[in-house]
Each structure stands twice: as structure tokens, then as C-alpha cells.
Amino acid sequence: MTELGLYRHLDEMTPWNDRLQMLEVIGVSDEASDVKTFTFRSDNQTWFRYKPGQFITLELPVADGPLMRTYTLSSSPSRPFSIAVTVKAQTGSIGTRWMFDNLKPGARVKAYGPAGDFSLHSHPAAKYLLISAGSGITPMMSMLRWLNDCAPWTDVGFVNCARRPEEIIFRKELELLGTRMPGLSLGFMIEERSSREGWFGHMGRIDAIRLPLLAPDFREREVFCCGPDPFMRAVRQMLEASGFDMSRFHQESFAAPVVEEIPPPFASPDGESAPVEAVTPVRFALSGVDAECVAGQTVLQTARASGVRIPAACEFGLCGTCKVKKVSGDVEMSHNGGILDHEIDDGFILACCSKPLSALEIEA
């Protein structure tokens, strides 16, 4: 562990570089049943620069090989010496269960990021409404913690839905923030009572009747929503039906966009012999591998077919984990926000959604 005498001021440190440094676990805490917060620092005394609400991708060294899992940061960039993720172990989960069993203080893990555009910094407004369910509270907590540190007078409504009272993640901290932030309005809703504690608040599921009770002026607010897909669909449908300006609605989702399946170019509908596929040479410089990319394939698919490992999690251009440097050549890249304009200008691409337009050389 780093001794206190090694402390340096922020302006003496450089930002964390996910390509060069590991994360070290410095704390593990229980938040609710099957919910834990893991707090990390860098292994090289760097600081963390990100937007509240962004996510990172952890590379978990499970028995069957590295497993990539994406988690939203629950910490705030206003406290830049550490970052934290708060995760719930679902039934049958592999990555989260591995974290519960293996990530103890002192353990080290590789991470990529931060990434994502689900942040109030990307959509500034006079009034906010943060609606969440279950572990979808994590990006909301990151944003609320930032507001508490940097703009505690902000007018923000915070609505969280849970199955039982004891399953409200961060409940004690939220209630404390409610006494410190004059513009914060808290609203909790549970589905069923608990034998462990009494409940005198709202019950049921959020709907067109209960939403105005929790946030009477919701039509005037910039709305952020995160939770299970059915929950987010229900909130979206309620807002649309109410005449809400949906350009002010933002939701967090790690699901791949639905695309129409396109037959491969070599398919022959009349049964005749297929034409020879076009191939493009791709050199993976760091691995010393020369490969051929078949028409329609991505750089990531070509790398895997050639035995070259490029880390990847979402595989549809959102998480940014597969970011690699393009030394030469041109690609067609269709991403979903996992790479910034200045990174593209510097020659980086996302391997999962980049298809060669010419011979390529990649740093991988």
C-alpha cells in the first residue's frame, strides 16, 4: 500500500491512462443484498478524469479466460483520487460473482475507459429529474454526488424504485444529501412491504398517476433514466403520452442497436458457385501478424481469426474498449459514441466497428 508520505497534489499528477495502468482495489463495501461497491485507485498515483454518469470496462481474469464486463461509475469526478463501481450480482451472473469472490483490497485488475455520453454535463439544464430502478441508480448517484460537491443548490428531483425498502441502494446517503442540498427532492417507490422495517411511502410501480406525485413539474425538467429495459420503456411511454419533449429524455443502455440482417456478399440465391471474396491486407504491427480481412469483416473479426487479441466488451462501438491506433490506411467506422473526435484525429479507431477501405497497419 502507498504510504502517506508519498502523497502528491493533483497538479503534480497526470490523468489515469487505461492503456498503461492497472487499478488496485482499496475498498469493498456492502450496499444491499447482493450489492457491493468496489473502490479503486490507480497503481501509479494518477488521478481520474471523467464525466459523472460514465462507465468503465473491467477485464476480469476468470478461469476460462479474460471476461469483459462494463459497469457504470458510482463515484464522482469531484473526488478524483479514486473511482468506484457499485454492482449487483444477478442470478447466474459470472463476472459479478467472480468480483464478489476475488476482488479484495490489494487485488489488481485491468480496466478500460471511461466512456459514455449519459451525463448531465452533456445536457446542461436548469432543472433535472433522475429516475432509476434497482442498480440503475449508479449513474444517478455519480451525478448527484457531483452536484452535492460542486453545485448543491441545483434543482434536482431524484426518484428511485425498488422491490423492498431494504433494497434501496444508497438510501442512507440519499437521505443525508436530502438534508444538505436545498434543491433536492427525493422520491422512493417500492413494490412490496418488508417484514424487516415499516414503510409509509409510495407503493406500487411508477405510472402516469404516480409520476406527477413524485415529480409534479416533470415536464419542465431534463430527464435521465436508468434501470431494467422494461422499466425504461415504461418511463419513456409515460413521458411520450404526457406530451413531454422527448429531446430532453436520456436513458442509459448497454444493449446493441437492432440492425437488419444483411446476407453475406458471397451468398448465391440461385445455387450457383459463389464469387471469390475480396480481401484486404491488415498488418498487426505489435503482434507481427499479417492477415487478410474478408469483405464485410471488421478489424476485430480479422484480429480474432488471426489469433491477435484486442480487448472488446460491447462490440457495437459504445464502450471504447477495443480502441487501437491505426498506423496507416483507411477504414469505414460506424460507432455509437465510444470514441472521441480528437482520438479519431489522432489516428485511433474502434476495431469492433471499423472495416478496412485499404491496406491497414494497426498497433495491436
Secondary structure per residue as TSV (DSSP state, phi and psi in degrees):
chain	resnum	aa	ss	phi	psi
A	1	M	-	360.0	145.5
A	2	T	-	-70.3	133.6
A	3	E	-	-80.0	155.7
A	4	L	G	-61.2	-28.9
A	5	G	G	-66.3	-13.0
A	6	L	G	-91.7	4.9
A	7	Y	-	-60.9	137.5
A	8	R	-	-127.1	150.8
A	9	H	-	-70.9	157.4
A	10	L	G	-57.9	-39.4
A	11	D	G	-74.2	-3.1
A	12	E	G	-99.6	0.0
A	13	M	S	-115.6	159.5
A	14	T	-	-106.4	155.7
A	15	P	B	-65.3	152.0
A	16	W	-	-59.6	135.5
A	17	N	-	-114.2	109.6
A	18	D	T	-67.9	-12.0
A	19	R	T	-86.9	-15.1
A	20	L	T	-119.1	-22.0
A	21	Q	-	-124.6	152.1
A	22	M	-	-97.0	167.1
A	23	L	E	-106.1	143.1
A	24	E	E	-114.7	131.8
A	25	V	E	-71.0	127.0
A	26	I	E	-117.8	-4.4
A	27	G	E	-168.3	143.5
A	28	V	E	-134.4	126.2
A	29	S	E	-135.5	146.6
A	30	D	E	-84.4	132.9
A	31	E	E	-107.4	-36.2
A	32	A	E	-165.7	-177.0
A	33	S	T	-60.0	122.8
A	34	D	T	62.2	26.2
A	35	V	E	-128.4	125.3
A	36	K	E	-132.3	150.4
A	37	T	E	-107.5	127.6
A	38	F	E	-109.3	123.5
A	39	T	E	-107.7	134.9
A	40	F	E	-125.6	154.9
A	41	R	E	-125.6	166.7
A	42	S	E	-77.7	157.8
A	43	D	T	-87.8	9.4
A	44	N	T	-138.1	29.1
A	45	Q	S	48.6	53.9
A	46	T	-	-109.6	169.8
A	47	W	B	-112.9	163.4
A	48	F	-	-106.3	125.6
A	49	R	-	-115.5	118.4
A	50	Y	-	-162.4	171.8
A	51	K	-	-97.8	141.4
A	52	P	T	-60.8	126.1
A	53	G	T	109.5	-10.6
A	54	Q	-	-77.0	172.3
A	55	F	E	-129.3	164.2
A	56	I	E	-125.3	163.7
A	57	T	E	-115.9	123.4
A	58	L	E	-95.0	139.0
A	59	E	E	-101.0	104.8
A	60	L	E	-96.1	122.8
A	61	P	E	-82.0	67.5
A	62	V	E	-72.6	169.6
A	63	A	T	-60.4	-35.9
A	64	D	T	-86.5	9.3
A	65	G	E	118.2	165.8
A	66	P	E	-55.7	135.4
A	67	L	E	-119.5	124.7
A	68	M	E	-94.5	126.3
A	69	R	E	-135.4	135.2
A	70	T	E	-101.9	130.6
A	71	Y	E	-134.7	137.4
A	72	T	E	-74.3	142.1
A	73	L	B	-75.0	130.4
A	74	S	-	-96.2	-10.8
A	75	S	S	-80.3	173.3
A	76	S	-	-115.3	138.8
A	77	P	T	-67.4	-9.1
A	78	S	T	-70.7	-10.7
A	79	R	S	-125.3	80.9
A	80	P	T	-84.3	2.4
A	81	F	T	-85.0	-9.9
A	82	S	-	-149.7	162.8
A	83	I	E	-130.6	160.1
A	84	A	E	-143.6	146.4
A	85	V	E	-121.8	141.9
A	86	T	E	-116.7	118.6
A	87	V	E	-127.4	147.9
A	88	K	E	-112.4	130.1
A	89	A	-	-84.2	105.0
A	90	Q	-	-79.2	162.4
A	91	T	T	-59.6	125.9
A	92	G	T	83.2	0.8
A	93	S	-	-67.9	142.1
A	94	I	S	-101.8	-54.1
A	95	G	H	-62.8	-47.6
A	96	T	H	-66.3	-39.9
A	97	R	H	-63.0	-38.1
A	98	W	H	-62.1	-41.6
A	99	M	H	-61.6	-44.5
A	100	F	H	-58.9	-39.0
A	101	D	H	-84.1	-25.1
A	102	N	H	-121.1	-24.2
A	103	L	-	-87.0	99.7
A	104	K	-	-116.7	163.0
A	105	P	T	-51.8	130.2
A	106	G	T	100.6	-20.1
A	107	A	-	-69.3	150.9
A	108	R	E	-123.0	144.4
A	109	V	E	-147.0	146.9
A	110	K	E	-81.9	142.9
A	111	A	E	-142.0	154.9
A	112	Y	E	-128.3	146.3
A	113	G	E	129.2	-160.4
A	114	P	E	-76.3	164.2
A	115	A	E	-150.3	170.7
A	116	G	-	107.3	153.9
A	117	D	-	-119.5	12.8
A	118	F	-	-85.8	82.5
A	119	S	S	-153.5	142.1
A	120	L	G	-64.2	-20.5
A	121	H	G	-66.9	-25.2
A	122	S	G	-85.0	-12.9
A	123	H	S	-141.1	70.6
A	124	P	-	-63.3	142.1
A	125	A	-	-154.8	166.4
A	126	A	S	-78.9	-30.9
A	127	K	E	-139.2	140.0
A	128	Y	E	-122.9	154.7
A	129	L	E	-132.9	118.1
A	130	L	E	-108.1	111.9
A	131	I	E	-113.8	129.0
A	132	S	E	-146.6	164.7
A	133	A	E	-141.3	138.8
A	134	G	G	58.3	-137.5
A	135	S	G	-73.8	-3.0
A	136	G	G	-65.8	-3.3
A	137	I	H	-72.8	-16.8
A	138	T	H	-61.5	-49.2
A	139	P	H	-66.2	-30.5
A	140	M	H	-65.6	-38.1
A	141	M	H	-67.4	-38.3
A	142	S	H	-60.2	-45.7
A	143	M	H	-67.5	-40.7
A	144	L	H	-68.3	-39.3
A	145	R	H	-62.2	-39.0
A	146	W	H	-64.5	-44.3
A	147	L	H	-61.2	-40.3
A	148	N	H	-61.9	-39.2
A	149	D	H	-77.1	-35.7
A	150	C	H	-114.6	-24.9
A	151	A	-	-151.3	64.0
A	152	P	T	-66.3	-13.3
A	153	W	T	-84.9	-3.4
A	154	T	-	-58.4	140.1
A	155	D	E	-81.6	104.7
A	156	V	E	-137.6	129.5
A	157	G	E	-97.0	133.9
A	158	F	E	-124.6	112.5
A	159	V	E	-118.1	125.9
A	160	N	E	-130.5	135.8
A	161	C	E	-113.0	137.2
A	162	A	E	-144.0	165.9
A	163	R	S	-73.0	-48.6
A	164	R	S	-132.1	161.8
A	165	P	G	-56.0	-41.4
A	166	E	G	-71.2	-7.6
A	167	E	G	-97.2	5.2
A	168	I	-	-76.1	107.7
A	169	I	T	-71.6	138.2
A	170	F	T	65.5	22.0
A	171	R	H	-57.9	-48.2
A	172	K	H	-62.8	-42.1
A	173	E	H	-65.8	-40.0
A	174	L	H	-62.2	-42.9
A	175	E	H	-65.1	-35.2
A	176	L	H	-67.2	-43.8
A	177	L	H	-61.3	-32.0
A	178	G	H	-62.1	-24.6
A	179	T	H	-88.6	-12.7
A	180	R	H	-107.9	-23.8
A	181	M	-	-107.2	105.9
A	182	P	T	-63.4	-23.7
A	183	G	T	-95.9	5.8
A	184	L	E	-91.8	128.6
A	185	S	E	-117.4	117.2
A	186	L	E	-96.8	139.2
A	187	G	E	-140.5	118.9
A	188	F	E	-111.4	146.7
A	189	M	E	-139.9	129.5
A	190	I	E	-118.8	158.5
A	191	E	S	-92.6	-30.7
A	192	E	S	-146.2	150.5
A	193	R	-	-73.0	164.9
A	194	S	-	-124.0	147.8
A	195	S	S	-79.5	-10.8
A	196	R	S	-84.6	-26.8
A	197	E	S	-157.4	154.2
A	198	G	-	-76.5	158.7
A	199	W	-	-141.7	126.5
A	200	F	-	-122.7	14.8
A	201	G	S	-97.3	-159.8
A	202	H	E	-69.7	143.6
A	203	M	E	-129.9	154.2
A	204	G	S	110.4	-160.2
A	205	R	-	-113.5	147.4
A	206	I	-	-63.0	133.7
A	207	D	-	-149.9	-173.5
A	208	A	T	-65.8	-20.1
A	209	I	T	-87.0	-42.1
A	210	R	H	-78.6	-31.0
A	211	L	H	-58.3	-47.0
A	212	P	H	-64.2	-24.2
A	213	L	H	-70.9	-37.6
A	214	L	H	-80.6	-32.6
A	215	A	-	-145.4	82.9
A	216	P	T	-56.6	-34.3
A	217	D	T	-104.8	36.5
A	218	F	G	-60.1	-27.2
A	219	R	G	-67.2	-17.5
A	220	E	G	-94.4	1.4
A	221	R	S	-111.8	155.7
A	222	E	E	-82.8	120.7
A	223	V	E	-105.4	131.0
A	224	F	E	-118.5	134.1
A	225	C	E	-133.7	136.1
A	226	C	E	-151.0	138.7
A	227	G	S	163.7	-167.1
A	228	P	-	-59.0	151.4
A	229	D	H	-54.2	-44.7
A	230	P	H	-60.7	-36.3
A	231	F	H	-65.2	-46.7
A	232	M	H	-66.0	-36.3
A	233	R	H	-63.2	-41.5
A	234	A	H	-64.0	-43.1
A	235	V	H	-64.4	-44.0
A	236	R	H	-59.5	-45.8
A	237	Q	H	-64.2	-38.2
A	238	M	H	-62.5	-45.3
A	239	L	H	-66.4	-42.3
A	240	E	H	-60.7	-43.5
A	241	A	H	-67.0	-25.1
A	242	S	T	-85.5	-4.8
A	243	G	T	84.8	15.9
A	244	F	-	-64.8	143.8
A	245	D	-	-72.9	101.6
A	246	M	G	-70.3	-8.3
A	247	S	G	-69.7	-13.0
A	248	R	G	-104.2	14.7
A	249	F	E	-108.0	131.5
A	250	H	E	-135.1	133.3
A	251	Q	E	-129.7	149.4
A	252	E	-	-95.5	130.8
A	253	S	-	-152.7	136.5
A	254	F	-	-105.8	15.1
A	255	A	S	-83.4	143.7
A	256	A	-	-71.5	141.5
A	257	P	-	-64.7	146.2
A	258	V	-	-77.9	125.8
A	259	V	-	-124.8	149.6
A	260	E	-	-71.3	133.6
A	261	E	-	-68.9	126.0
A	262	I	-	-108.8	125.6
A	263	P	-	-59.1	144.6
A	264	P	-	-62.0	151.2
A	265	P	T	-65.1	-16.0
A	266	F	T	-93.3	0.5
A	267	A	-	-67.7	138.6
A	268	S	-	-119.3	102.8
A	269	P	T	-64.5	-25.1
A	270	D	T	-95.7	6.7
A	271	G	S	83.0	-2.6
A	272	E	-	-74.3	165.8
A	273	S	-	-60.7	138.2
A	274	A	-	-77.1	149.4
A	275	P	-	-69.0	158.5
A	276	V	-	-70.0	133.5
A	277	E	-	-75.7	144.1
A	278	A	-	-76.2	143.0
A	279	V	E	-128.3	151.3
A	280	T	E	-124.6	130.0
A	281	P	E	-69.8	136.0
A	282	V	E	-131.7	125.3
A	283	R	E	-106.6	125.6
A	284	F	E	-97.0	97.8
A	285	A	T	-63.1	-46.2
A	286	L	T	-68.0	-28.0
A	287	S	T	-92.0	-11.7
A	288	G	T	66.5	33.1
A	289	V	E	-113.6	130.9
A	290	D	E	-104.5	127.3
A	291	A	E	-132.9	172.8
A	292	E	E	-124.4	128.7
A	293	C	E	-98.0	119.4
A	294	V	E	-72.0	144.8
A	295	A	T	-51.1	129.5
A	296	G	T	95.5	-15.1
A	297	Q	-	-82.8	154.8
A	298	T	-	-92.7	167.4
A	299	V	H	-60.9	-37.8
A	300	L	H	-64.4	-44.0
A	301	Q	H	-62.5	-39.3
A	302	T	H	-66.1	-40.6
A	303	A	H	-61.2	-45.5
A	304	R	H	-63.9	-41.0
A	305	A	H	-65.6	-21.2
A	306	S	T	-102.5	3.8
A	307	G	T	79.5	16.7
A	308	V	-	-98.1	126.5
A	309	R	-	-92.2	120.0
A	310	I	-	-120.7	119.6
A	311	P	-	-58.2	140.9
A	312	A	-	-155.0	140.4
A	313	A	S	-118.3	-72.7
A	314	C	S	-74.3	-37.7
A	315	E	S	65.7	26.9
A	316	F	S	-141.0	29.4
A	317	G	S	79.4	24.1
A	318	L	S	-107.6	-45.9
A	319	C	S	-81.4	-24.1
A	320	G	-	79.9	5.2
A	321	T	T	-64.1	-33.6
A	322	C	T	-90.2	22.5
A	323	K	E	-66.2	126.1
A	324	V	E	-136.0	159.2
A	325	K	E	-88.0	129.9
A	326	K	E	-94.4	114.8
A	327	V	E	-76.7	-42.9
A	328	S	E	-155.1	161.2
A	329	G	S	99.1	176.1
A	330	D	-	-125.9	147.6
A	331	V	E	-134.0	159.9
A	332	E	E	-102.7	115.7
A	333	M	E	-119.2	126.5
A	334	S	-	-123.5	94.8
A	335	H	-	-108.3	175.1
A	336	N	S	-121.9	36.7
A	337	G	S	100.0	5.6
A	338	G	S	-82.2	4.6
A	339	I	S	-145.7	142.6
A	340	L	-	-92.3	158.4
A	341	D	H	-59.7	-41.0
A	342	H	H	-69.7	-27.1
A	343	E	H	-70.5	-38.6
A	344	I	H	-63.8	-42.3
A	345	D	H	-61.7	-30.6
A	346	D	T	-82.8	0.4
A	347	G	T	99.9	6.9
A	348	F	E	-85.1	151.2
A	349	I	E	-137.3	163.7
A	350	L	E	-98.9	115.9
A	351	A	G	-62.0	-29.0
A	352	C	G	-72.3	-21.8
A	353	C	G	-129.4	23.6
A	354	S	E	-115.1	128.3
A	355	K	E	-116.3	132.7
A	356	P	E	-63.6	138.2
A	357	L	S	-106.4	-12.5
A	358	S	S	-156.1	177.8
A	359	A	-	-57.5	138.2
A	360	L	E	-122.3	151.0
A	361	E	E	-128.1	126.3
A	362	I	E	-121.6	140.7
A	363	E	E	-82.0	87.3
A	364	A	-	-155.9	360.0
